Amino acid sequence: MPSNSDLAAIPLVPSTAWSVFLAFLRLGLTSFGGPIAHLGYFRDEFVTRRRWLSERSYADLVALCQFLPGPASSQVGMAIGLSRAGLGGALAAWVGFTLPSALALILFALGMSAWGDVMPAGFLHGLKVVAVAVVAQAVWSMARNLCTDTARISIAVVAACVSLLLPNTWGQLGIIAVAAVVGLLLFKPIQGSAHEALPMPVTRRTGLILLLLFFGLLFGLPLLAQAWPNQTLALVDAFYRAGSLVFGGGHVVLPLLQLEVVPRGWVSNDIFLAGYGAAQAVPGPLFTFAAFLGASMSTSPSGWMGGLVCLLAIFLPSFLLVAGALPFWEQLRRQVRAQAALAGVNAAVVGLLLAALYQPVWISAVLKPEDFGLALLAFAALMFWKLPPWLVVIFSGLTGWLLLG
């Protein structure tokens, strides 16, 4: 196996978008285990096996995508595709990695819609219960990594309490904004380390245009949706905002999406949680849960069109941010005070996810002692026994069918 020093000297030979698509399609079919596992798969595939980039370059891409809002593993994939084959490569990487799970979840949503009356209620309840275990595991793991001292734990606890008192989108945005200011004031910035530049086919001018488009859509879509009431535009606005404001991993999208789709009556809370549980059983990024929600909409567009609209809307911010920010990564890494603000934001999102664990996940799924026992078994299976998530999901659904129906 080549050493790190050997890998650092690897020249980056451009690839075609098709070769990028095929490489990521294989990962999209086999990458179970969530974003941390995805990053490990990417490293094995593109650093060790294909030698598309060096160890240092890969670490830099991971650092950038942790810095940006959005799903980190999908963004790293887009960045690798971008560096290999330009904007077409970034798109090819996203399609290959996302397509298998998106198709599976849309088909599951269509199946629930067509055969929901004959699908055992206990099986659906089991999917809701496994969502408790999945979110609890995410809270536990994120807290261990992001809440490492009293100040960060305090931010997380306060954020959870405020989120429960202000259960709306503006409340969550306010929590994130205040946490960024608190982090800037409390935490000492860490000087960025040296890094290795990647060949970047996107110019700074193009990057600036993409960043302006990102912010233009973020602030302009709500105004358009209000000025021209339209269900499709409302969906794009809701899912674009959710994809723009997620810090800390894919699971954090749960409270944002729940606040967007359930109170408006687009998707019932039971279907929302059942779909979230099912999303753990497919490979690829958790953000493809948006495809399930779009296909499950009670209003038009729904089905295949709704799934596609919501899927594109939630991933579009990540595409614009990655392609827009990479040409400016040199300057971004020097903004060390931004790391302090991000530390506060990361602690706050642990609190947001903790609040979501209680409402809507826990109170909708754990209704009797058997539910708690099943949730505890699923949590232990994921956290300590290290069983594959898809196996835990199937076990919970079948147990719900047999015992809880």
Secondary structure, DSSP 4 states (H G I P E B T S, - for coil): ---HHHHHT-------HHHHHHHHHHHHHH--S-HHHHHHHHIIIIIIIS--S-HHHHHHHHHHHHHSSS-HHHHHHHHHHHHHHHHHHHHHHHHHHHHHHHHHHHHHHHHHHHHTTTS-HHHHHHHHHHHHHHHHHHHHHHHHHH--SHHHHHHHHHHHHHHHHS-SHHHHHHHHHHHHHHHHHHSPP-PPPP--PPP--S-HHHHHHHHHHHHHHHHHHHHHHHHS--HHHHHHHHHHHHHHS--S-GGGHHHHHHHHHTTTTSS-HHHHHHHHHHHTTSSS-GGGHHHHHHHT-SSSS-HHHHHHHHHHHHHHHHHHHHHHHGGGHHHHHH-HHHHHHHHHHHHHHHHHHHHHIIIIIIHHH--SHHHHHHHHHHHHHHHTS---HHHHHHHHHHHIIIII-
